[in-house]
Structures are given as C-alpha cells and as structure tokens.
Amino acid sequence: MSTDAPALEAQPPVHEHGPMGHVVSPAVLLAVFAVLVLLTLITVAAATPRLDFGPWNVWIALGIATIKASLVALYFMHLRYDNPFYGLLFVTALLFLAVLLGLVLLDVSGYQGDIQTG
C-alpha cells in the first residue's frame, strides 16, 4: 500500500530574519561596546571623592546602570530587533527598578545617622 502524499516532516520555524535570527554588524557591536566602556569610566569618575554630587550620586549611578543594562539587552541580546513592545516593556521595567532602588537607598541613607556602632 503506497501513497503519493508527501511525508510530513518537521520544519524549523521561520522568523522574519530567516532561520538564523538577526545578525548585528560588528561595527554596531563595537560602537555599543565603546559606549558601555565610556559609561563605565563615567561611573568610576563619579565615585571618586573629587566629584561629589551629594545626594545625586545614587541617582547618577542608577541612571548610568539603567542605560548600560538597556544597551546590553537591546543590542547584545537582540531585543531591539524583536517586537518593539518587548523592548519598551524591558526598558520601562528597568526604569521602575531604578526608581524603586533609588527610593530605598534614600530611605536607608535617611536613617544612617540613627544607627549606632559598637
């Protein structure tokens, strides 16, 4: 008993960028890497005693960390080339996390004088 119907074979899913996914050019990856290194240098410079921004130190560090995390997720994890809603959702979540951590750190620093050592 033979049939002329073709056998159904499992086919890999085809995405809009082809079967291999999205390939980012080395120039873009190197540019993002350079920005990450620059932001790291700015973070280190802001942490030195010469550049004291007072209560803004926490916010500056959290802002730079948020930007760096967004760049890593958007370019190195290829989130930028996926559905734009996912990128917006991720960046929004990072911003809320930065605000929440900043408020917690400000609250802790407000009670720092009440803590007695020893």
Jmol script that loads the backbone (N, CA, C; Angstrom):
load data "model"
ATOM      1  N   MET A   1       0.835  -1.159   0.000  1.00  0.00           N
ATOM      2  CA  MET A   1       0.000   0.000   0.000  1.00  0.00           C
ATOM      3  C   MET A   1       0.887   1.233   0.000  1.00  0.00           C
ATOM      4  N   SER A   2       0.864   1.955  -1.072  1.00  0.00           N
ATOM      5  CA  SER A   2       1.689   3.162  -1.167  1.00  0.00           C
ATOM      6  C   SER A   2       0.794   4.366  -1.387  1.00  0.00           C
ATOM      7  N   THR A   3       1.248   5.467  -0.859  1.00  0.00           N
ATOM      8  CA  THR A   3       0.508   6.714  -1.036  1.00  0.00           C
ATOM      9  C   THR A   3       1.410   7.690  -1.749  1.00  0.00           C
ATOM     10  N   ASP A   4       0.796   8.548  -2.511  1.00  0.00           N
ATOM     11  CA  ASP A   4       1.552   9.563  -3.229  1.00  0.00           C
ATOM     12  C   ASP A   4       1.672  10.860  -2.451  1.00  0.00           C
ATOM     13  N   ALA A   5       1.094  10.934  -1.258  1.00  0.00           N
ATOM     14  CA  ALA A   5       1.156  12.158  -0.448  1.00  0.00           C
ATOM     15  C   ALA A   5       2.568  12.300   0.126  1.00  0.00           C
ATOM     16  N   PRO A   6       3.092  13.509   0.094  1.00  0.00           N
ATOM     17  CA  PRO A   6       4.437  13.705   0.644  1.00  0.00           C
ATOM     18  C   PRO A   6       4.446  13.517   2.163  1.00  0.00           C
ATOM     19  N   ALA A   7       5.530  13.020   2.640  1.00  0.00           N
ATOM     20  CA  ALA A   7       5.637  12.800   4.086  1.00  0.00           C
ATOM     21  C   ALA A   7       5.758  14.145   4.794  1.00  0.00           C
ATOM     22  N   LEU A   8       5.066  14.257   5.904  1.00  0.00           N
ATOM     23  CA  LEU A   8       5.141  15.480   6.684  1.00  0.00           C
ATOM     24  C   LEU A   8       6.402  15.450   7.539  1.00  0.00           C
ATOM     25  N   GLU A   9       7.267  16.395   7.303  1.00  0.00           N
ATOM     26  CA  GLU A   9       8.500  16.478   8.076  1.00  0.00           C
ATOM     27  C   GLU A   9       8.441  17.714   8.956  1.00  0.00           C
ATOM     28  N   ALA A  10       9.077  17.607  10.073  1.00  0.00           N
ATOM     29  CA  ALA A  10       9.121  18.755  10.983  1.00  0.00           C
ATOM     30  C   ALA A  10      10.008  19.834  10.376  1.00  0.00           C
ATOM     31  N   GLN A  11       9.446  21.003  10.210  1.00  0.00           N
ATOM     32  CA  GLN A  11      10.184  22.134   9.656  1.00  0.00           C
ATOM     33  C   GLN A  11      10.515  23.100  10.785  1.00  0.00           C
ATOM     34  N   PRO A  12      11.724  23.641  10.782  1.00  0.00           N
ATOM     35  CA  PRO A  12      12.039  24.637  11.811  1.00  0.00           C
ATOM     36  C   PRO A  12      11.225  25.896  11.579  1.00  0.00           C
ATOM     37  N   PRO A  13      10.892  26.605  12.637  1.00  0.00           N
ATOM     38  CA  PRO A  13      10.099  27.828  12.458  1.00  0.00           C
ATOM     39  C   PRO A  13      10.892  28.872  11.680  1.00  0.00           C
ATOM     40  N   VAL A  14      10.209  29.566  10.814  1.00  0.00           N
ATOM     41  CA  VAL A  14      10.845  30.601  10.003  1.00  0.00           C
ATOM     42  C   VAL A  14      10.461  31.949  10.599  1.00  0.00           C
ATOM     43  N   HIS A  15      11.464  32.708  10.989  1.00  0.00           N
ATOM     44  CA  HIS A  15      11.247  34.022  11.566  1.00  0.00           C
ATOM     45  C   HIS A  15      11.436  35.075  10.489  1.00  0.00           C
ATOM     46  N   GLU A  16      11.101  36.306  10.820  1.00  0.00           N
ATOM     47  CA  GLU A  16      11.215  37.378   9.832  1.00  0.00           C
ATOM     48  C   GLU A  16      12.665  37.643   9.422  1.00  0.00           C
ATOM     49  N   HIS A  17      13.626  37.223  10.275  1.00  0.00           N
ATOM     50  CA  HIS A  17      15.032  37.431   9.964  1.00  0.00           C
ATOM     51  C   HIS A  17      15.678  36.170   9.407  1.00  0.00           C
ATOM     52  N   GLY A  18      14.882  35.211   9.016  1.00  0.00           N
ATOM     53  CA  GLY A  18      15.414  33.985   8.461  1.00  0.00           C
ATOM     54  C   GLY A  18      15.641  32.952   9.547  1.00  0.00           C
ATOM     55  N   PRO A  19      16.121  31.778   9.153  1.00  0.00           N
ATOM     56  CA  PRO A  19      16.288  30.709  10.136  1.00  0.00           C
ATOM     57  C   PRO A  19      17.435  30.954  11.122  1.00  0.00           C
ATOM     58  N   MET A  20      18.349  31.854  10.808  1.00  0.00           N
ATOM     59  CA  MET A  20      19.495  32.088  11.669  1.00  0.00           C
ATOM     60  C   MET A  20      19.260  33.185  12.694  1.00  0.00           C
ATOM     61  N   GLY A  21      18.193  33.937  12.608  1.00  0.00           N
ATOM     62  CA  GLY A  21      17.980  35.055  13.515  1.00  0.00           C
ATOM     63  C   GLY A  21      18.628  36.307  12.952  1.00  0.00           C
ATOM     64  N   HIS A  22      18.630  37.349  13.760  1.00  0.00           N
ATOM     65  CA  HIS A  22      19.177  38.620  13.295  1.00  0.00           C
ATOM     66  C   HIS A  22      20.671  38.681  13.569  1.00  0.00           C
ATOM     67  N   VAL A  23      21.417  39.101  12.559  1.00  0.00           N
ATOM     68  CA  VAL A  23      22.861  39.243  12.697  1.00  0.00           C
ATOM     69  C   VAL A  23      23.186  40.732  12.751  1.00  0.00           C
ATOM     70  N   VAL A  24      23.850  41.141  13.820  1.00  0.00           N
ATOM     71  CA  VAL A  24      24.216  42.542  14.003  1.00  0.00           C
ATOM     72  C   VAL A  24      25.632  42.726  13.480  1.00  0.00           C
ATOM     73  N   SER A  25      25.852  43.824  12.791  1.00  0.00           N
ATOM     74  CA  SER A  25      27.179  44.070  12.230  1.00  0.00           C
ATOM     75  C   SER A  25      28.196  44.327  13.340  1.00  0.00           C
ATOM     76  N   PRO A  26      29.439  43.960  13.104  1.00  0.00           N
ATOM     77  CA  PRO A  26      30.478  44.206  14.119  1.00  0.00           C
ATOM     78  C   PRO A  26      30.660  45.687  14.439  1.00  0.00           C
ATOM     79  N   ALA A  27      30.402  46.560  13.481  1.00  0.00           N
ATOM     80  CA  ALA A  27      30.543  47.996  13.739  1.00  0.00           C
ATOM     81  C   ALA A  27      29.540  48.464  14.803  1.00  0.00           C
ATOM     82  N   VAL A  28      28.325  47.969  14.725  1.00  0.00           N
ATOM     83  CA  VAL A  28      27.309  48.344  15.713  1.00  0.00           C
ATOM     84  C   VAL A  28      27.677  47.785  17.081  1.00  0.00           C
ATOM     85  N   LEU A  29      28.120  46.537  17.117  1.00  0.00           N
ATOM     86  CA  LEU A  29      28.508  45.931  18.393  1.00  0.00           C
ATOM     87  C   LEU A  29      29.698  46.650  19.010  1.00  0.00           C
ATOM     88  N   LEU A  30      30.673  47.035  18.200  1.00  0.00           N
ATOM     89  CA  LEU A  30      31.827  47.765  18.721  1.00  0.00           C
ATOM     90  C   LEU A  30      31.440  49.162  19.203  1.00  0.00           C
ATOM     91  N   ALA A  31      30.504  49.801  18.520  1.00  0.00           N
ATOM     92  CA  ALA A  31      30.049  51.124  18.953  1.00  0.00           C
ATOM     93  C   ALA A  31      29.318  51.030  20.300  1.00  0.00           C
ATOM     94  N   VAL A  32      28.482  50.019  20.452  1.00  0.00           N
ATOM     95  CA  VAL A  32      27.785  49.833  21.725  1.00  0.00           C
ATOM     96  C   VAL A  32      28.791  49.496  22.825  1.00  0.00           C
ATOM     97  N   PHE A  33      29.786  48.679  22.501  1.00  0.00           N
ATOM     98  CA  PHE A  33      30.830  48.361  23.474  1.00  0.00           C
ATOM     99  C   PHE A  33      31.586  49.617  23.901  1.00  0.00           C
ATOM    100  N   ALA A  34      31.897  50.489  22.944  1.00  0.00           N
ATOM    101  CA  ALA A  34      32.601  51.735  23.267  1.00  0.00           C
ATOM    102  C   ALA A  34      31.754  52.618  24.185  1.00  0.00           C
ATOM    103  N   VAL A  35      30.460  52.685  23.932  1.00  0.00           N
ATOM    104  CA  VAL A  35      29.571  53.472  24.800  1.00  0.00           C
ATOM    105  C   VAL A  35      29.519  52.861  26.195  1.00  0.00           C
ATOM    106  N   LEU A  36      29.488  51.533  26.286  1.00  0.00           N
ATOM    107  CA  LEU A  36      29.484  50.874  27.593  1.00  0.00           C
ATOM    108  C   LEU A  36      30.773  51.161  28.367  1.00  0.00           C
ATOM    109  N   VAL A  37      31.904  51.143  27.681  1.00  0.00           N
ATOM    110  CA  VAL A  37      33.177  51.457  28.342  1.00  0.00           C
ATOM    111  C   VAL A  37      33.182  52.909  28.799  1.00  0.00           C
ATOM    112  N   LEU A  38      32.693  53.826  27.968  1.00  0.00           N
ATOM    113  CA  LEU A  38      32.634  55.233  28.332  1.00  0.00           C
ATOM    114  C   LEU A  38      31.740  55.447  29.554  1.00  0.00           C
ATOM    115  N   LEU A  39      30.584  54.799  29.574  1.00  0.00           N
ATOM    116  CA  LEU A  39      29.690  54.923  30.725  1.00  0.00           C
ATOM    117  C   LEU A  39      30.310  54.321  31.990  1.00  0.00           C
ATOM    118  N   THR A  40      31.091  53.260  31.837  1.00  0.00           N
ATOM    119  CA  THR A  40      31.785  52.691  32.989  1.00  0.00           C
ATOM    120  C   THR A  40      32.820  53.668  33.525  1.00  0.00           C
ATOM    121  N   LEU A  41      33.547  54.329  32.644  1.00  0.00           N
ATOM    122  CA  LEU A  41      34.525  55.331  33.076  1.00  0.00           C
ATOM    123  C   LEU A  41      33.842  56.509  33.773  1.00  0.00           C
ATOM    124  N   ILE A  42      32.677  56.907  33.283  1.00  0.00           N
ATOM    125  CA  ILE A  42      31.929  57.995  33.925  1.00  0.00           C
ATOM    126  C   ILE A  42      31.463  57.552  35.315  1.00  0.00           C
ATOM    127  N   THR A  43      31.036  56.295  35.438  1.00  0.00           N
ATOM    128  CA  THR A  43      30.614  55.781  36.742  1.00  0.00           C
ATOM    129  C   THR A  43      31.775  55.782  37.729  1.00  0.00           C
ATOM    130  N   VAL A  44      32.946  55.352  37.283  1.00  0.00           N
ATOM    131  CA  VAL A  44      34.125  55.339  38.152  1.00  0.00           C
ATOM    132  C   VAL A  44      34.521  56.764  38.533  1.00  0.00           C
ATOM    133  N   ALA A  45      34.467  57.684  37.578  1.00  0.00           N
ATOM    134  CA  ALA A  45      34.816  59.081  37.873  1.00  0.00           C
ATOM    135  C   ALA A  45      33.826  59.700  38.856  1.00  0.00           C
ATOM    136  N   ALA A  46      32.557  59.348  38.743  1.00  0.00           N
ATOM    137  CA  ALA A  46      31.551  59.905  39.649  1.00  0.00           C
ATOM    138  C   ALA A  46      31.686  59.329  41.060  1.00  0.00           C
ATOM    139  N   ALA A  47      32.349  58.194  41.192  1.00  0.00           N
ATOM    140  CA  ALA A  47      32.510  57.579  42.503  1.00  0.00           C
ATOM    141  C   ALA A  47      33.743  58.092  43.245  1.00  0.00           C
ATOM    142  N   THR A  48      34.564  58.878  42.583  1.00  0.00           N
ATOM    143  CA  THR A  48      35.758  59.398  43.248  1.00  0.00           C
ATOM    144  C   THR A  48      35.378  60.553  44.172  1.00  0.00           C
ATOM    145  N   PRO A  49      36.183  60.787  45.204  1.00  0.00           N
ATOM    146  CA  PRO A  49      35.870  61.890  46.128  1.00  0.00           C
ATOM    147  C   PRO A  49      35.957  63.276  45.482  1.00  0.00           C
ATOM    148  N   ARG A  50      36.690  63.401  44.392  1.00  0.00           N
ATOM    149  CA  ARG A  50      36.804  64.715  43.738  1.00  0.00           C
ATOM    150  C   ARG A  50      35.486  65.178  43.140  1.00  0.00           C
ATOM    151  N   LEU A  51      34.703  64.243  42.645  1.00  0.00           N
ATOM    152  CA  LEU A  51      33.404  64.583  42.048  1.00  0.00           C
ATOM    153  C   LEU A  51      32.290  64.119  42.978  1.00  0.00           C
ATOM    154  N   ASP A  52      31.974  64.929  43.951  1.00  0.00           N
ATOM    155  CA  ASP A  52      30.917  64.572  44.895  1.00  0.00           C
ATOM    156  C   ASP A  52      29.659  65.352  44.527  1.00  0.00           C
ATOM    157  N   PHE A  53      28.629  64.616  44.149  1.00  0.00           N
ATOM    158  CA  PHE A  53      27.362  65.238  43.782  1.00  0.00           C
ATOM    159  C   PHE A  53      26.357  65.205  44.924  1.00  0.00           C
ATOM    160  N   GLY A  54      26.828  64.822  46.091  1.00  0.00           N
ATOM    161  CA  GLY A  54      25.950  64.789  47.252  1.00  0.00           C
ATOM    162  C   GLY A  54      24.887  63.728  47.119  1.00  0.00           C
ATOM    163  N   PRO A  55      23.624  64.106  47.351  1.00  0.00           N
ATOM    164  CA  PRO A  55      22.550  63.102  47.274  1.00  0.00           C
ATOM    165  C   PRO A  55      22.274  62.620  45.843  1.00  0.00           C
ATOM    166  N   TRP A  56      22.844  63.272  44.854  1.00  0.00           N
ATOM    167  CA  TRP A  56      22.629  62.875  43.461  1.00  0.00           C
ATOM    168  C   TRP A  56      23.534  61.728  43.033  1.00  0.00           C
ATOM    169  N   ASN A  57      24.514  61.352  43.855  1.00  0.00           N
ATOM    170  CA  ASN A  57      25.418  60.250  43.497  1.00  0.00           C
ATOM    171  C   ASN A  57      24.648  58.965  43.206  1.00  0.00           C
ATOM    172  N   VAL A  58      23.676  58.659  44.046  1.00  0.00           N
ATOM    173  CA  VAL A  58      22.893  57.431  43.869  1.00  0.00           C
ATOM    174  C   VAL A  58      22.108  57.488  42.563  1.00  0.00           C
ATOM    175  N   TRP A  59      21.480  58.622  42.313  1.00  0.00           N
ATOM    176  CA  TRP A  59      20.654  58.741  41.099  1.00  0.00           C
ATOM    177  C   TRP A  59      21.498  58.695  39.839  1.00  0.00           C
ATOM    178  N   ILE A  60      22.668  59.300  39.875  1.00  0.00           N
ATOM    179  CA  ILE A  60      23.555  59.263  38.711  1.00  0.00           C
ATOM    180  C   ILE A  60      24.020  57.835  38.451  1.00  0.00           C
ATOM    181  N   ALA A  61      24.426  57.127  39.504  1.00  0.00           N
ATOM    182  CA  ALA A  61      24.884  55.747  39.339  1.00  0.00           C
ATOM    183  C   ALA A  61      23.759  54.843  38.833  1.00  0.00           C
ATOM    184  N   LEU A  62      22.550  55.012  39.376  1.00  0.00           N
ATOM    185  CA  LEU A  62      21.426  54.195  38.920  1.00  0.00           C
ATOM    186  C   LEU A  62      21.016  54.536  37.481  1.00  0.00           C
ATOM    187  N   GLY A  63      21.101  55.800  37.127  1.00  0.00           N
ATOM    188  CA  GLY A  63      20.789  56.183  35.748  1.00  0.00           C
ATOM    189  C   GLY A  63      21.768  55.582  34.755  1.00  0.00           C
ATOM    190  N   ILE A  64      23.049  55.640  35.091  1.00  0.00           N
ATOM    191  CA  ILE A  64      24.056  55.054  34.204  1.00  0.00           C
ATOM    192  C   ILE A  64      23.887  53.537  34.139  1.00  0.00           C
ATOM    193  N   ALA A  65      23.613  52.900  35.260  1.00  0.00           N
ATOM    194  CA  ALA A  65      23.403  51.448  35.265  1.00  0.00           C
ATOM    195  C   ALA A  65      22.184  51.061  34.432  1.00  0.00           C
ATOM    196  N   THR A  66      21.145  51.874  34.488  1.00  0.00           N
ATOM    197  CA  THR A  66      19.951  51.601  33.687  1.00  0.00           C
ATOM    198  C   THR A  66      20.240  51.715  32.202  1.00  0.00           C
ATOM    199  N   ILE A  67      20.983  52.736  31.831  1.00  0.00           N
ATOM    200  CA  ILE A  67      21.345  52.915  30.421  1.00  0.00           C
ATOM    201  C   ILE A  67      22.207  51.749  29.947  1.00  0.00           C
ATOM    202  N   LYS A  68      23.171  51.337  30.761  1.00  0.00           N
ATOM    203  CA  LYS A  68      24.048  50.232  30.375  1.00  0.00           C
ATOM    204  C   LYS A  68      23.278  48.919  30.253  1.00  0.00           C
ATOM    205  N   ALA A  69      22.383  48.648  31.193  1.00  0.00           N
ATOM    206  CA  ALA A  69      21.585  47.421  31.112  1.00  0.00           C
ATOM    207  C   ALA A  69      20.681  47.435  29.894  1.00  0.00           C
ATOM    208  N   SER A  70      20.142  48.595  29.568  1.00  0.00           N
ATOM    209  CA  SER A  70      19.285  48.707  28.383  1.00  0.00           C
ATOM    210  C   SER A  70      20.078  48.449  27.111  1.00  0.00           C
ATOM    211  N   LEU A  71      21.275  48.994  27.029  1.00  0.00           N
ATOM    212  CA  LEU A  71      22.107  48.771  25.840  1.00  0.00           C
ATOM    213  C   LEU A  71      22.467  47.298  25.685  1.00  0.00           C
ATOM    214  N   VAL A  72      22.823  46.649  26.775  1.00  0.00           N
ATOM    215  CA  VAL A  72      23.170  45.227  26.697  1.00  0.00           C
ATOM    216  C   VAL A  72      21.964  44.412  26.229  1.00  0.00           C
ATOM    217  N   ALA A  73      20.807  44.666  26.811  1.00  0.00           N
ATOM    218  CA  ALA A  73      19.618  43.893  26.436  1.00  0.00           C
ATOM    219  C   ALA A  73      19.176  44.200  25.008  1.00  0.00           C
ATOM    220  N   LEU A  74      19.226  45.463  24.621  1.00  0.00           N
ATOM    221  CA  LEU A  74      18.720  45.838  23.300  1.00  0.00           C
ATOM    222  C   LEU A  74      19.631  45.370  22.173  1.00  0.00           C
ATOM    223  N   TYR A  75      20.946  45.445  22.358  1.00  0.00           N
ATOM    224  CA  TYR A  75      21.848  45.113  21.253  1.00  0.00           C
ATOM    225  C   TYR A  75      22.481  43.736  21.381  1.00  0.00           C
ATOM    226  N   PHE A  76      23.033  43.400  22.531  1.00  0.00           N
ATOM    227  CA  PHE A  76      23.703  42.116  22.649  1.00  0.00           C
ATOM    228  C   PHE A  76      22.723  40.960  22.813  1.00  0.00           C
ATOM    229  N   MET A  77      21.539  41.235  23.340  1.00  0.00           N
ATOM    230  CA  MET A  77      20.515  40.200  23.453  1.00  0.00           C
ATOM    231  C   MET A  77      19.484  40.316  22.328  1.00  0.00           C
ATOM    232  N   HIS A  78      19.727  41.202  21.380  1.00  0.00           N
ATOM    233  CA  HIS A  78      18.922  41.380  20.160  1.00  0.00           C
ATOM    234  C   HIS A  78      17.470  41.748  20.435  1.00  0.00           C
ATOM    235  N   LEU A  79      17.207  42.382  21.557  1.00  0.00           N
ATOM    236  CA  LEU A  79      15.846  42.777  21.881  1.00  0.00           C
ATOM    237  C   LEU A  79      15.374  43.922  20.992  1.00  0.00           C
ATOM    238  N   ARG A  80      16.311  44.705  20.490  1.00  0.00           N
ATOM    239  CA  ARG A  80      15.959  45.831  19.617  1.00  0.00           C
ATOM    240  C   ARG A  80      15.334  45.359  18.304  1.00  0.00           C
ATOM    241  N   TYR A  81      15.716  44.178  17.867  1.00  0.00           N
ATOM    242  CA  TYR A  81      15.250  43.690  16.572  1.00  0.00           C
ATOM    243  C   TYR A  81      14.046  42.771  16.706  1.00  0.00           C
ATOM    244  N   ASP A  82      13.549  42.603  17.905  1.00  0.00           N
ATOM    245  CA  ASP A  82      12.350  41.818  18.145  1.00  0.00           C
ATOM    246  C   ASP A  82      11.144  42.756  18.086  1.00  0.00           C
ATOM    247  N   ASN A  83      10.023  42.289  18.537  1.00  0.00           N
ATOM    248  CA  ASN A  83       8.826  43.120  18.589  1.00  0.00           C
ATOM    249  C   ASN A  83       9.119  44.361  19.440  1.00  0.00           C
ATOM    250  N   PRO A  84       8.857  45.582  18.946  1.00  0.00           N
ATOM    251  CA  PRO A  84       9.177  46.797  19.691  1.00  0.00           C
ATOM    252  C   PRO A  84       8.519  46.879  21.066  1.00  0.00           C
ATOM    253  N   PHE A  85       7.389  46.239  21.230  1.00  0.00           N
ATOM    254  CA  PHE A  85       6.718  46.258  22.524  1.00  0.00           C
ATOM    255  C   PHE A  85       7.577  45.610  23.600  1.00  0.00           C
ATOM    256  N   TYR A  86       8.313  44.543  23.247  1.00  0.00           N
ATOM    257  CA  TYR A  86       9.163  43.865  24.221  1.00  0.00           C
ATOM    258  C   TYR A  86      10.297  44.775  24.687  1.00  0.00           C
ATOM    259  N   GLY A  87      10.879  45.519  23.777  1.00  0.00           N
ATOM    260  CA  GLY A  87      11.926  46.463  24.153  1.00  0.00           C
ATOM    261  C   GLY A  87      11.392  47.559  25.057  1.00  0.00           C
ATOM    262  N   LEU A  88      10.234  48.091  24.727  1.00  0.00           N
ATOM    263  CA  LEU A  88       9.614  49.122  25.559  1.00  0.00           C
ATOM    264  C   LEU A  88       9.280  48.578  26.945  1.00  0.00           C
ATOM    265  N   LEU A  89       8.776  47.371  26.993  1.00  0.00           N
ATOM    266  CA  LEU A  89       8.443  46.743  28.262  1.00  0.00           C
ATOM    267  C   LEU A  89       9.700  46.551  29.115  1.00  0.00           C
ATOM    268  N   PHE A  90      10.787  46.119  28.509  1.00  0.00           N
ATOM    269  CA  PHE A  90      12.024  45.890  29.250  1.00  0.00           C
ATOM    270  C   PHE A  90      12.605  47.195  29.777  1.00  0.00           C
ATOM    271  N   VAL A  91      12.680  48.207  28.946  1.00  0.00           N
ATOM    272  CA  VAL A  91      13.241  49.494  29.376  1.00  0.00           C
ATOM    273  C   VAL A  91      12.371  50.122  30.464  1.00  0.00           C
ATOM    274  N   THR A  92      11.058  50.028  30.335  1.00  0.00           N
ATOM    275  CA  THR A  92      10.163  50.557  31.360  1.00  0.00           C
ATOM    276  C   THR A  92      10.358  49.830  32.691  1.00  0.00           C
ATOM    277  N   ALA A  93      10.511  48.517  32.638  1.00  0.00           N
ATOM    278  CA  ALA A  93      10.756  47.753  33.866  1.00  0.00           C
ATOM    279  C   ALA A  93      12.076  48.167  34.507  1.00  0.00           C
ATOM    280  N   LEU A  94      13.102  48.404  33.705  1.00  0.00           N
ATOM    281  CA  LEU A  94      14.384  48.849  34.250  1.00  0.00           C
ATOM    282  C   LEU A  94      14.264  50.224  34.905  1.00  0.00           C
ATOM    283  N   LEU A  95      13.516  51.117  34.299  1.00  0.00           N
ATOM    284  CA  LEU A  95      13.347  52.441  34.883  1.00  0.00           C
ATOM    285  C   LEU A  95      12.606  52.362  36.221  1.00  0.00           C
ATOM    286  N   PHE A  96      11.566  51.543  36.286  1.00  0.00           N
ATOM    287  CA  PHE A  96      10.854  51.383  37.556  1.00  0.00           C
ATOM    288  C   PHE A  96      11.755  50.751  38.616  1.00  0.00           C
ATOM    289  N   LEU A  97      12.579  49.801  38.221  1.00  0.00           N
ATOM    290  CA  LEU A  97      13.504  49.185  39.160  1.00  0.00           C
ATOM    291  C   LEU A  97      14.508  50.205  39.678  1.00  0.00           C
ATOM    292  N   ALA A  98      15.026  51.052  38.787  1.00  0.00           N
ATOM    293  CA  ALA A  98      15.984  52.079  39.205  1.00  0.00           C
ATOM    294  C   ALA A  98      15.334  53.066  40.180  1.00  0.00           C
ATOM    295  N   VAL A  99      14.108  53.462  39.919  1.00  0.00           N
ATOM    296  CA  VAL A  99      13.414  54.386  40.818  1.00  0.00           C
ATOM    297  C   VAL A  99      13.163  53.720  42.172  1.00  0.00           C
ATOM    298  N   LEU A 100      12.722  52.471  42.160  1.00  0.00           N
ATOM    299  CA  LEU A 100      12.465  51.759  43.408  1.00  0.00           C
ATOM    300  C   LEU A 100      13.742  51.614  44.237  1.00  0.00           C
ATOM    301  N   LEU A 101      14.839  51.206  43.604  1.00  0.00           N
ATOM    302  CA  LEU A 101      16.096  51.072  44.333  1.00  0.00           C
ATOM    303  C   LEU A 101      16.592  52.420  44.837  1.00  0.00           C
ATOM    304  N   GLY A 102      16.419  53.452  44.042  1.00  0.00           N
ATOM    305  CA  GLY A 102      16.824  54.782  44.480  1.00  0.00           C
ATOM    306  C   GLY A 102      16.049  55.249  45.698  1.00  0.00           C
ATOM    307  N   LEU A 103      14.752  55.005  45.712  1.00  0.00           N
ATOM    308  CA  LEU A 103      13.942  55.399  46.870  1.00  0.00           C
ATOM    309  C   LEU A 103      14.318  54.601  48.112  1.00  0.00           C
ATOM    310  N   VAL A 104      14.606  53.322  47.926  1.00  0.00           N
ATOM    311  CA  VAL A 104      15.027  52.508  49.064  1.00  0.00           C
ATOM    312  C   VAL A 104      16.362  53.006  49.598  1.00  0.00           C
ATOM    313  N   LEU A 105      17.294  53.308  48.719  1.00  0.00           N
ATOM    314  CA  LEU A 105      18.604  53.787  49.160  1.00  0.00           C
ATOM    315  C   LEU A 105      18.502  55.154  49.826  1.00  0.00           C
ATOM    316  N   LEU A 106      17.622  56.010  49.348  1.00  0.00           N
ATOM    317  CA  LEU A 106      17.439  57.302  50.002  1.00  0.00           C
ATOM    318  C   LEU A 106      16.835  57.130  51.396  1.00  0.00           C
ATOM    319  N   ASP A 107      15.931  56.187  51.538  1.00  0.00           N
ATOM    320  CA  ASP A 107      15.335  55.937  52.843  1.00  0.00           C
ATOM    321  C   ASP A 107      16.381  55.385  53.815  1.00  0.00           C
ATOM    322  N   VAL A 108      17.220  54.496  53.338  1.00  0.00           N
ATOM    323  CA  VAL A 108      18.272  53.935  54.192  1.00  0.00           C
ATOM    324  C   VAL A 108      19.257  55.023  54.599  1.00  0.00           C
ATOM    325  N   SER A 109      19.623  55.888  53.663  1.00  0.00           N
ATOM    326  CA  SER A 109      20.574  56.950  54.000  1.00  0.00           C
ATOM    327  C   SER A 109      19.951  57.970  54.950  1.00  0.00           C
ATOM    328  N   GLY A 110      18.637  58.087  54.969  1.00  0.00           N
ATOM    329  CA  GLY A 110      17.969  58.999  55.891  1.00  0.00           C
ATOM    330  C   GLY A 110      18.056  58.531  57.333  1.00  0.00           C
ATOM    331  N   TYR A 111      18.148  57.226  57.533  1.00  0.00           N
ATOM    332  CA  TYR A 111      18.242  56.670  58.875  1.00  0.00           C
ATOM    333  C   TYR A 111      19.672  56.300  59.266  1.00  0.00           C
ATOM    334  N   GLN A 112      20.638  56.582  58.406  1.00  0.00           N
ATOM    335  CA  GLN A 112      22.014  56.194  58.664  1.00  0.00           C
ATOM    336  C   GLN A 112      22.558  56.833  59.963  1.00  0.00           C
ATOM    337  N   GLY A 113      22.168  58.054  60.270  1.00  0.00           N
ATOM    338  CA  GLY A 113      22.642  58.713  61.470  1.00  0.00           C
ATOM    339  C   GLY A 113      22.097  58.110  62.749  1.00  0.00           C
ATOM    340  N   ASP A 114      20.965  57.420  62.671  1.00  0.00           N
ATOM    341  CA  ASP A 114      20.370  56.812  63.865  1.00  0.00           C
ATOM    342  C   ASP A 114      21.023  55.498  64.259  1.00  0.00           C
ATOM    343  N   ILE A 115      21.802  54.927  63.358  1.00  0.00           N
ATOM    344  CA  ILE A 115      22.429  53.639  63.636  1.00  0.00           C
ATOM    345  C   ILE A 115      23.682  53.877  64.465  1.00  0.00           C
ATOM    346  N   GLN A 116      23.763  53.197  65.592  1.00  0.00           N
ATOM    347  CA  GLN A 116      24.922  53.325  66.464  1.00  0.00           C
ATOM    348  C   GLN A 116      25.809  52.111  66.291  1.00  0.00           C
ATOM    349  N   THR A 117      27.072  52.362  66.159  1.00  0.00           N
ATOM    350  CA  THR A 117      28.007  51.254  66.021  1.00  0.00           C
ATOM    351  C   THR A 117      28.584  50.895  67.375  1.00  0.00           C
ATOM    352  N   GLY A 118      28.926  49.651  67.526  1.00  0.00           N
ATOM    353  CA  GLY A 118      29.673  49.228  68.658  1.00  0.00           C
ATOM    354  C   GLY A 118      28.970  48.745  69.800  1.00  0.00           C
TER     355      GLY A 118
END
end "model"
wireframe off; spacefill off
backbone 0.3
color backbone group
